[in-house]
Amino acid sequence: MSGGDGTRPIEDGVVRDFRENLSYGGYLDLERVLGAQHPRSRPEHHDELLFIVQHQTSELWLKLVLHELGTAADDMAADDLALALKRLARVKHVQRTLIEQWSVLATLTPSEYGQFRGALGTSSGFQSYQYRAVEFLLGNKDAAMLELFGADPAAHALLDAALHRPSLYDEFLRLLARRGAAIPADLLDRDVTLAHTYREDLVPVFAEVYADPDTHWDVYEACEELIDIEENFQLWRFRHLKTVERTIGVRRGTGGSSGRDFLRRALDLTFFPELYAVRTAL
């Protein structure tokens, strides 16, 4: 029951003493998390905090995506497709959150951004090693990207590990082969440090799945989950592109990229080309 002054009394059982008990802030390490925003503009511009929080929260979500994708690949390697699908479903929800986050940054006008953009120096989202690791886990591998992180041993190690492990798609194809699908032998023993490229001889394998979903239900579902993840990734890229266009137009990125044109070219990249090609073949 609320007090007469509109307050709600603290229940008797609520823990009040945190000299020894673990608190919410302690568990989440909030002192460090909330103290990690350091605007560099002088005088400090009001909107720089938005820019920092947007990118820090994106990196936290990317950390979770890496955790889930890596574990989903391990699940497939262990022939536990059902558990892998659970992980991928969670990834899709995180992706939707990341896509919608662009609408917050899009409230930053060109005039506002221009007042603190110089404080970014040569830092750029292009340098996000977690984003690159996600792309690697999904199969878009490029060893040249490791050069960007030579000065950051931890980032370099994470990317190097992602480069040398089989991608999610590699593990999916291996799982299908163990189930008797006619996966080309050279794909099962390929150099996993290279990006997957389109293989026409994979399309009949997926055509068989799509022709009889009831017989191949979990594989059919996995194919659709992978398509969902790729589509969400493309939507994220598109929202990124449009946010950049409305904020800086066609200016170069702070890290030296061409900005809008660089992001536009990324829209042509694909992770699972055969899962799109099979739709034409059916």
Residue pairs with C-beta under 8 A, 6 or more apart in sequence:
1 9
2 8
2 9
3 9
10 16
15 21
18 26
24 30
25 31
36 56
37 49
37 52
37 53
37 56
38 52
39 45
39 48
39 49
39 52
39 116
39 119
40 48
40 116
40 119
40 120
41 48
41 115
41 116
41 118
41 119
42 119
45 112
45 115
45 116
46 112
47 108
47 112
47 113
47 115
47 116
48 116
48 119
50 104
50 105
50 107
50 108
51 105
51 108
51 113
51 116
54 101
54 104
54 105
55 125
57 101
58 98
58 101
59 128
59 130
61 94
61 97
61 98
62 98
62 128
62 130
62 131
62 134
63 130
64 94
65 91
65 94
65 95
65 134
66 130
66 133
66 134
66 137
68 87
68 88
68 90
68 91
68 94
69 87
69 88
69 91
69 134
69 137
69 138
69 168
70 137
71 87
72 83
72 84
72 87
72 88
72 91
72 168
73 84
73 137
73 165
73 166
73 167
73 168
73 170
73 171
74 171
75 81
75 83
75 84
75 87
76 84
76 168
76 171
76 172
76 174
76 175
77 166
77 171
77 174
77 175
79 175
79 178
81 175
81 218
81 219
81 222
82 218
84 222
85 218
85 221
85 222
85 225
88 222
88 225
88 226
88 229
89 225
91 229
92 225
92 228
92 229
92 232
95 229
95 232
95 233
95 235
95 236
96 232
98 236
99 232
99 235
99 236
99 239
102 236
102 239
102 240
102 242
102 243
103 239
105 243
105 247
106 242
106 243
106 246
106 247
108 247
109 247
110 246
110 247
110 248
110 249
113 247
113 248
117 248
117 254
120 254
121 254
122 254
122 255
122 256
123 254
123 255
124 253
124 254
124 255
124 256
124 257
125 131
125 240
125 255
126 253
126 255
126 257
126 262
127 148
127 149
127 255
129 148
129 149
129 152
129 155
129 156
129 158
129 159
130 158
132 145
132 159
132 162
133 158
133 159
133 162
135 141
136 159
136 162
136 163
136 167
137 162
137 165
137 167
137 168
138 167
138 168
138 169
138 229
138 230
138 233
138 271
139 167
139 168
139 169
139 170
139 195
139 196
139 271
139 272
140 195
140 269
140 271
141 163
141 167
141 192
141 193
141 194
141 195
142 195
143 163
143 193
145 159
146 156
146 159
146 160
146 163
149 155
149 156
149 159
150 156
163 193
164 192
164 193
165 192
166 174
166 192
167 192
167 196
168 226
169 196
169 226
169 271
169 272
170 190
170 192
170 196
172 222
172 226
173 183
173 187
173 188
173 202
174 183
174 188
176 183
176 205
176 219
177 183
177 188
179 219
181 205
181 208
182 204
182 205
183 202
183 205
184 199
184 201
184 202
187 199
187 202
196 271
196 273
197 273
198 273
198 274
198 277
199 274
200 277
202 274
203 274
203 277
203 278
203 281
204 281
205 274
206 223
206 274
206 275
206 278
207 278
207 281
207 282
208 216
209 216
209 219
209 220
209 223
210 220
210 223
210 278
210 282
211 282
213 220
223 275
226 271
226 272
226 275
227 272
227 275
227 276
229 271
230 270
230 271
230 272
230 275
233 271
234 267
237 263
237 266
237 267
238 267
240 263
241 260
241 263
241 264
241 267
244 253
244 259
244 260
244 263
245 260
248 259
248 260
249 260
250 259
250 260
250 261
251 259
252 258
252 259
253 259
253 262
270 276
